[in-house]
Amino acid sequence: MGKTWLVESVLREHIGEVATLNLERHPRSRDLFADPSPRKNLAAIEVQLGRRIEPGKCVLFLDEVQVVPEVLARLRYFHEELPELHVVAAGSLLDFALAHHTSSMPVGRVEYLYLEPLSFAEFIAAVAGEVVLDAVRQWQPGVAIPRPVHEKLLGLCREYAMVGGMPAVVERYRTTQSMLDVARLQHDLVTAFRDDFTKYGTRVSPTRLQKVLHGAARQVGGKFVYADVDREERAVHLREALDCLVRARVCHRVPSVHGNGIPFAAEANEKEFKVMLLDTGLLLAAQGLSWQQHWDAADLMLVHEGAVAEHLVGQMLRTVVPRFVDPELFYWTRHARNSQAEVDYLFGNGPEIVPIEVKAGKSGTLRSLHQFVSEKGSRLAVRVSSEPPHLAEVKTTVPGSEPKAFQLLSIPFYLVGELPRVLAALAAPTSPRASKRRRSQGR
């Protein structure tokens, strides 16, 4: 994700100086924290780095902290005894190291930031510029988007699906505009993940990790089934491997929920879930499809029966929460004889539950969305497709059920990242939805 570059560049801009201690490059770095006194630890670090670290003017950056995970527990004492010193810690596959880590964590003394691949807005800023980004960020419900602008933004969204949000890959695409270079780098990253698995052979089988990663790529968009990964392996072993990939944030679980209320996690079904990879570009690479196949596709969103489109929307939704919130996604399923239904994502808009259905093609029914609205009484639902944005008042069409009126917001893929702002605008007193609600209340 480029954690080291991000931390150092941002802190230099806002603080001034950064003293980086890479715990991986200093094999005896554990000894620097042997003394219980943070001041003595700081003095030892200064000698190791050969420079002064002045609290308030310089940030102490502990990089690759997973090498010495017990250092995390020491952050509490830095906070309490040296509160004027800014300290940042970052690490690769940190949760792997913490899985069997017995030291206490500094509860209440550490602020967490969760790093995701570049959002679509960040991708636009990198490859197309701020003027194009403004067309996305300034759109309001009810405002028409000119067809040429709509097509340009859809094209960028298609590029984003192929390139993904890994910073090095986006930079390569920005500078070379070569999908061949992008594909080569993506395959290098996927291979690097696989090679990294061998470091954890004492904890879980590297072969099993690779099988689960491949299985997740194959089953994207559908319920994850352990037996479809390898019928010769026991599910408990495959589940352990998946747990490791999720803790390492290489994969993400998307549990099924009943959709009765917020928080969704309170009623998550641990046995029924989908699995996402951390990045759509890497997903395409892991699936083993060449970049020419994606580039020549009439509509990339239709690849794997729309599973790529659903995955892309999920990746976008993970970037709409504040950085201090660990992103979570959920979907809804209804199991009933002759009445199966599934809604791709549920989104919490304050106390309201907003169902989101992804439609890869230009047409398609919204039967599951109508089923959810009919059962749960949602006042607003979202349809994501390649069509221009549109807001309409419709009624549910569920056989045997009374029609219920609701607002259907249709947005193109490039507006998914703006969903919180758009929903807030619809709830505002001057919005079309709010005006209709007032007129209804008046009647």
URTAKA-V288122 format. One record per residue. RES is the residue in three letters. PHI is phi as a letter, one per 30 degrees, with the letter a starting at -180 (NA if undefined). D_CENTER is the distance of its C-alpha to the mean C-alpha in whole Angstrom. Layout:
# URTAKA-V288122
res = <RES:RES>
phi = <PHI:PHI>
d_center = <D_CENTER:D_CENTER>
This chain:
# URTAKA-V288122
res = <MET:GLY:LYS:THR:TRP:LEU:VAL:GLU:SER:VAL:LEU:ARG:GLU:HIS:ILE:GLY:GLU:VAL:ALA:THR:LEU:ASN:LEU:GLU:ARG:HIS:PRO:ARG:SER:ARG:ASP:LEU:PHE:ALA:ASP:PRO:SER:PRO:ARG:LYS:ASN:LEU:ALA:ALA:ILE:GLU:VAL:GLN:LEU:GLY:ARG:ARG:ILE:GLU:PRO:GLY:LYS:CYS:VAL:LEU:PHE:LEU:ASP:GLU:VAL:GLN:VAL:VAL:PRO:GLU:VAL:LEU:ALA:ARG:LEU:ARG:TYR:PHE:HIS:GLU:GLU:LEU:PRO:GLU:LEU:HIS:VAL:VAL:ALA:ALA:GLY:SER:LEU:LEU:ASP:PHE:ALA:LEU:ALA:HIS:HIS:THR:SER:SER:MET:PRO:VAL:GLY:ARG:VAL:GLU:TYR:LEU:TYR:LEU:GLU:PRO:LEU:SER:PHE:ALA:GLU:PHE:ILE:ALA:ALA:VAL:ALA:GLY:GLU:VAL:VAL:LEU:ASP:ALA:VAL:ARG:GLN:TRP:GLN:PRO:GLY:VAL:ALA:ILE:PRO:ARG:PRO:VAL:HIS:GLU:LYS:LEU:LEU:GLY:LEU:CYS:ARG:GLU:TYR:ALA:MET:VAL:GLY:GLY:MET:PRO:ALA:VAL:VAL:GLU:ARG:TYR:ARG:THR:THR:GLN:SER:MET:LEU:ASP:VAL:ALA:ARG:LEU:GLN:HIS:ASP:LEU:VAL:THR:ALA:PHE:ARG:ASP:ASP:PHE:THR:LYS:TYR:GLY:THR:ARG:VAL:SER:PRO:THR:ARG:LEU:GLN:LYS:VAL:LEU:HIS:GLY:ALA:ALA:ARG:GLN:VAL:GLY:GLY:LYS:PHE:VAL:TYR:ALA:ASP:VAL:ASP:ARG:GLU:GLU:ARG:ALA:VAL:HIS:LEU:ARG:GLU:ALA:LEU:ASP:CYS:LEU:VAL:ARG:ALA:ARG:VAL:CYS:HIS:ARG:VAL:PRO:SER:VAL:HIS:GLY:ASN:GLY:ILE:PRO:PHE:ALA:ALA:GLU:ALA:ASN:GLU:LYS:GLU:PHE:LYS:VAL:MET:LEU:LEU:ASP:THR:GLY:LEU:LEU:LEU:ALA:ALA:GLN:GLY:LEU:SER:TRP:GLN:GLN:HIS:TRP:ASP:ALA:ALA:ASP:LEU:MET:LEU:VAL:HIS:GLU:GLY:ALA:VAL:ALA:GLU:HIS:LEU:VAL:GLY:GLN:MET:LEU:ARG:THR:VAL:VAL:PRO:ARG:PHE:VAL:ASP:PRO:GLU:LEU:PHE:TYR:TRP:THR:ARG:HIS:ALA:ARG:ASN:SER:GLN:ALA:GLU:VAL:ASP:TYR:LEU:PHE:GLY:ASN:GLY:PRO:GLU:ILE:VAL:PRO:ILE:GLU:VAL:LYS:ALA:GLY:LYS:SER:GLY:THR:LEU:ARG:SER:LEU:HIS:GLN:PHE:VAL:SER:GLU:LYS:GLY:SER:ARG:LEU:ALA:VAL:ARG:VAL:SER:SER:GLU:PRO:PRO:HIS:LEU:ALA:GLU:VAL:LYS:THR:THR:VAL:PRO:GLY:SER:GLU:PRO:LYS:ALA:PHE:GLN:LEU:LEU:SER:ILE:PRO:PHE:TYR:LEU:VAL:GLY:GLU:LEU:PRO:ARG:VAL:LEU:ALA:ALA:LEU:ALA:ALA:PRO:THR:SER:PRO:ARG:ALA:SER:LYS:ARG:ARG:ARG:SER:GLN:GLY:ARG>
phi = <NA:i:d:d:d:d:d:d:d:d:d:d:d:c:c:k:c:b:c:c:c:d:d:d:d:c:d:c:d:e:d:d:c:d:d:d:d:e:d:d:d:d:d:d:d:e:d:d:d:i:a:d:c:c:e:j:c:b:c:d:c:c:c:h:d:d:d:b:d:d:d:e:d:d:d:e:d:d:d:d:c:b:d:d:c:d:b:b:b:b:a:c:h:e:d:e:d:d:e:c:c:c:d:d:c:d:e:i:c:b:c:c:b:c:c:c:e:e:d:d:d:d:d:e:e:d:c:b:j:d:d:d:d:d:d:d:d:c:d:b:e:j:c:d:c:e:e:d:d:e:d:d:d:d:d:d:d:d:d:d:d:d:d:i:b:d:e:d:d:d:d:d:d:d:d:c:h:c:d:d:d:d:d:d:d:d:d:d:d:d:d:d:e:d:d:d:d:d:d:c:d:d:c:a:d:e:d:d:d:d:d:d:d:d:d:d:d:d:c:e:j:b:e:d:b:d:d:d:d:a:d:d:c:d:d:d:d:d:d:d:d:d:e:d:d:d:d:d:i:d:b:b:d:b:d:d:b:d:i:d:a:c:d:d:d:d:b:d:c:d:c:b:a:c:b:c:d:d:a:d:d:d:e:d:d:d:d:i:c:d:d:d:d:d:d:d:d:e:b:e:d:d:d:h:h:i:d:d:d:d:d:d:d:d:d:d:d:d:c:c:c:e:d:d:c:d:d:b:b:b:b:c:b:b:c:b:d:i:a:d:b:a:c:e:b:c:b:d:c:i:d:d:c:c:d:b:c:c:c:d:d:d:b:k:d:b:e:d:d:d:d:d:d:d:d:c:i:d:c:b:b:b:c:c:a:c:d:d:d:a:b:b:c:b:b:d:b:c:e:i:b:d:e:b:d:a:d:c:c:c:b:d:e:d:c:d:d:c:e:e:d:d:d:d:d:d:d:d:e:c:d:e:d:d:d:d:d:d:d:d:d:d:d>
d_center = <12:15:16:19:20:18:19:23:23:21:24:27:26:26:28:30:31:28:30:28:29:27:28:27:30:32:33:35:33:33:36:35:34:37:39:38:38:35:38:39:36:35:39:38:35:37:40:37:36:39:38:38:35:36:34:33:33:31:28:28:25:25:23:22:23:22:25:27:25:28:27:25:27:30:27:29:32:31:30:33:36:34:32:33:31:28:26:22:21:18:18:17:16:17:17:19:22:21:22:26:26:29:29:28:25:26:25:25:25:22:19:16:13:9:8:5:7:9:9:11:14:14:14:17:19:19:20:22:23:23:25:23:20:23:23:20:20:23:23:24:25:28:28:29:27:30:29:29:26:25:25:24:21:20:21:19:16:18:18:14:14:16:15:12:10:12:14:17:17:16:19:21:21:22:25:26:25:25:23:25:24:21:21:23:21:18:20:21:18:17:21:20:18:21:23:21:22:25:25:24:27:29:26:25:26:24:26:24:21:21:22:19:17:19:19:16:16:19:18:15:15:18:19:18:22:23:26:25:23:27:30:32:29:29:26:26:26:23:21:22:20:17:17:17:14:12:14:13:9:10:10:8:11:11:14:17:19:22:21:24:22:20:18:17:16:20:21:18:20:20:21:20:16:14:12:9:9:7:8:10:13:13:13:16:18:17:19:22:23:24:23:26:25:22:24:27:25:27:23:20:18:21:20:20:22:19:16:14:14:13:10:10:10:7:5:7:7:4:6:9:9:12:11:13:11:9:6:8:9:12:15:19:21:25:28:31:34:34:31:28:25:21:19:15:13:15:14:16:18:20:22:22:20:18:18:16:18:17:20:20:23:26:27:27:27:25:27:24:23:27:27:24:26:29:29:27:28:25:26:24:21:19:20:17:20:21:24:25:24:26:27:29:31:31:32:31:33:33:36:38:36:37:35:33:32:29:27:25:23:22:20:19:16:16:16:13:11:15:15:15:18:20:20:21:24:25:26:28:32:32:29:31:29:31:34:34:34:37:39:38:39:42:43>
